[in-house]
Amino acid sequence: MKKIYRSKTNRIIGGVCGGIGEYFDIDPSVIRVIWVLLTMLGAFGLIPYLLCWLIIPQEKNGFY
């Protein structure tokens, strides 16, 4: 079963976008752009990002 983790290797702030990108097998830059756009549209992206940072566990040793 595939699990989602915050990335240790593909991170800029907390590894959330990197982990989501790895989970869905898409470029994390696309996730980051979407998240920034959501944040600029009324701070809708900031609170979910912080929640994901707290809820999603960090990957261990760079591997799942």
Biotite code that builds the C-alpha atoms (Angstrom):
import biotite.structure as struc

atoms = struc.array([
    struc.Atom([0.000, 0.000, 0.000], chain_id="A", res_id=1, res_name="MET", atom_name="CA", element="C"),
    struc.Atom([1.330, 3.393, -1.030], chain_id="A", res_id=2, res_name="LYS", atom_name="CA", element="C"),
    struc.Atom([1.626, 5.991, 1.758], chain_id="A", res_id=3, res_name="LYS", atom_name="CA", element="C"),
    struc.Atom([2.216, 9.718, 1.605], chain_id="A", res_id=4, res_name="ILE", atom_name="CA", element="C"),
    struc.Atom([5.207, 11.236, 3.368], chain_id="A", res_id=5, res_name="TYR", atom_name="CA", element="C"),
    struc.Atom([6.878, 14.628, 3.526], chain_id="A", res_id=6, res_name="ARG", atom_name="CA", element="C"),
    struc.Atom([9.969, 14.419, 1.352], chain_id="A", res_id=7, res_name="SER", atom_name="CA", element="C"),
    struc.Atom([13.415, 14.742, 2.901], chain_id="A", res_id=8, res_name="LYS", atom_name="CA", element="C"),
    struc.Atom([15.181, 15.032, -0.436], chain_id="A", res_id=9, res_name="THR", atom_name="CA", element="C"),
    struc.Atom([12.742, 17.113, -2.512], chain_id="A", res_id=10, res_name="ASN", atom_name="CA", element="C"),
    struc.Atom([11.894, 19.935, -0.151], chain_id="A", res_id=11, res_name="ARG", atom_name="CA", element="C"),
    struc.Atom([11.985, 23.698, -0.048], chain_id="A", res_id=12, res_name="ILE", atom_name="CA", element="C"),
    struc.Atom([10.198, 24.451, 3.224], chain_id="A", res_id=13, res_name="ILE", atom_name="CA", element="C"),
    struc.Atom([8.591, 21.423, 4.820], chain_id="A", res_id=14, res_name="GLY", atom_name="CA", element="C"),
    struc.Atom([8.668, 18.757, 2.129], chain_id="A", res_id=15, res_name="GLY", atom_name="CA", element="C"),
    struc.Atom([4.886, 18.710, 1.759], chain_id="A", res_id=16, res_name="VAL", atom_name="CA", element="C"),
    struc.Atom([4.782, 19.548, -1.963], chain_id="A", res_id=17, res_name="CYS", atom_name="CA", element="C"),
    struc.Atom([7.689, 17.209, -2.667], chain_id="A", res_id=18, res_name="GLY", atom_name="CA", element="C"),
    struc.Atom([5.930, 14.371, -0.882], chain_id="A", res_id=19, res_name="GLY", atom_name="CA", element="C"),
    struc.Atom([2.618, 15.000, -2.637], chain_id="A", res_id=20, res_name="ILE", atom_name="CA", element="C"),
    struc.Atom([4.407, 15.168, -5.981], chain_id="A", res_id=21, res_name="GLY", atom_name="CA", element="C"),
    struc.Atom([6.199, 11.876, -5.323], chain_id="A", res_id=22, res_name="GLU", atom_name="CA", element="C"),
    struc.Atom([2.969, 10.231, -4.174], chain_id="A", res_id=23, res_name="TYR", atom_name="CA", element="C"),
    struc.Atom([1.035, 11.226, -7.317], chain_id="A", res_id=24, res_name="PHE", atom_name="CA", element="C"),
    struc.Atom([4.133, 10.801, -9.539], chain_id="A", res_id=25, res_name="ASP", atom_name="CA", element="C"),
    struc.Atom([4.079, 14.375, -10.873], chain_id="A", res_id=26, res_name="ILE", atom_name="CA", element="C"),
    struc.Atom([6.608, 17.185, -10.732], chain_id="A", res_id=27, res_name="ASP", atom_name="CA", element="C"),
    struc.Atom([6.539, 18.832, -7.266], chain_id="A", res_id=28, res_name="PRO", atom_name="CA", element="C"),
    struc.Atom([7.003, 22.218, -8.963], chain_id="A", res_id=29, res_name="SER", atom_name="CA", element="C"),
    struc.Atom([3.463, 21.908, -10.322], chain_id="A", res_id=30, res_name="VAL", atom_name="CA", element="C"),
    struc.Atom([2.170, 21.292, -6.799], chain_id="A", res_id=31, res_name="ILE", atom_name="CA", element="C"),
    struc.Atom([4.145, 24.292, -5.530], chain_id="A", res_id=32, res_name="ARG", atom_name="CA", element="C"),
    struc.Atom([2.750, 26.613, -8.207], chain_id="A", res_id=33, res_name="VAL", atom_name="CA", element="C"),
    struc.Atom([-0.816, 25.489, -7.442], chain_id="A", res_id=34, res_name="ILE", atom_name="CA", element="C"),
    struc.Atom([-0.214, 25.981, -3.714], chain_id="A", res_id=35, res_name="TRP", atom_name="CA", element="C"),
    struc.Atom([1.187, 29.488, -4.236], chain_id="A", res_id=36, res_name="VAL", atom_name="CA", element="C"),
    struc.Atom([-1.779, 30.426, -6.424], chain_id="A", res_id=37, res_name="LEU", atom_name="CA", element="C"),
    struc.Atom([-4.210, 29.152, -3.799], chain_id="A", res_id=38, res_name="LEU", atom_name="CA", element="C"),
    struc.Atom([-2.359, 31.091, -1.110], chain_id="A", res_id=39, res_name="THR", atom_name="CA", element="C"),
    struc.Atom([-2.505, 34.297, -3.131], chain_id="A", res_id=40, res_name="MET", atom_name="CA", element="C"),
    struc.Atom([-6.253, 33.822, -3.642], chain_id="A", res_id=41, res_name="LEU", atom_name="CA", element="C"),
    struc.Atom([-7.328, 34.627, -0.111], chain_id="A", res_id=42, res_name="GLY", atom_name="CA", element="C"),
    struc.Atom([-4.748, 32.628, 1.905], chain_id="A", res_id=43, res_name="ALA", atom_name="CA", element="C"),
    struc.Atom([-6.641, 29.428, 1.152], chain_id="A", res_id=44, res_name="PHE", atom_name="CA", element="C"),
    struc.Atom([-3.404, 27.514, 0.622], chain_id="A", res_id=45, res_name="GLY", atom_name="CA", element="C"),
    struc.Atom([-1.518, 28.580, 3.739], chain_id="A", res_id=46, res_name="LEU", atom_name="CA", element="C"),
    struc.Atom([-3.679, 26.885, 6.362], chain_id="A", res_id=47, res_name="ILE", atom_name="CA", element="C"),
    struc.Atom([-3.945, 23.537, 4.506], chain_id="A", res_id=48, res_name="PRO", atom_name="CA", element="C"),
    struc.Atom([-0.155, 23.582, 3.957], chain_id="A", res_id=49, res_name="TYR", atom_name="CA", element="C"),
    struc.Atom([0.472, 24.077, 7.656], chain_id="A", res_id=50, res_name="LEU", atom_name="CA", element="C"),
    struc.Atom([-2.000, 21.322, 8.502], chain_id="A", res_id=51, res_name="LEU", atom_name="CA", element="C"),
    struc.Atom([-0.322, 18.957, 6.034], chain_id="A", res_id=52, res_name="CYS", atom_name="CA", element="C"),
    struc.Atom([3.059, 19.847, 7.521], chain_id="A", res_id=53, res_name="TRP", atom_name="CA", element="C"),
    struc.Atom([1.781, 18.804, 10.942], chain_id="A", res_id=54, res_name="LEU", atom_name="CA", element="C"),
    struc.Atom([-0.223, 15.734, 9.875], chain_id="A", res_id=55, res_name="ILE", atom_name="CA", element="C"),
    struc.Atom([1.864, 14.091, 7.135], chain_id="A", res_id=56, res_name="ILE", atom_name="CA", element="C"),
    struc.Atom([4.818, 12.175, 8.607], chain_id="A", res_id=57, res_name="PRO", atom_name="CA", element="C"),
    struc.Atom([8.333, 12.733, 7.304], chain_id="A", res_id=58, res_name="GLN", atom_name="CA", element="C"),
    struc.Atom([9.867, 9.906, 5.290], chain_id="A", res_id=59, res_name="GLU", atom_name="CA", element="C"),
    struc.Atom([12.554, 7.858, 6.970], chain_id="A", res_id=60, res_name="LYS", atom_name="CA", element="C"),
    struc.Atom([16.116, 7.808, 5.567], chain_id="A", res_id=61, res_name="ASN", atom_name="CA", element="C"),
    struc.Atom([15.043, 9.206, 2.188], chain_id="A", res_id=62, res_name="GLY", atom_name="CA", element="C"),
    struc.Atom([13.097, 6.045, 1.370], chain_id="A", res_id=63, res_name="PHE", atom_name="CA", element="C"),
    struc.Atom([9.507, 4.978, 1.910], chain_id="A", res_id=64, res_name="TYR", atom_name="CA", element="C"),
])
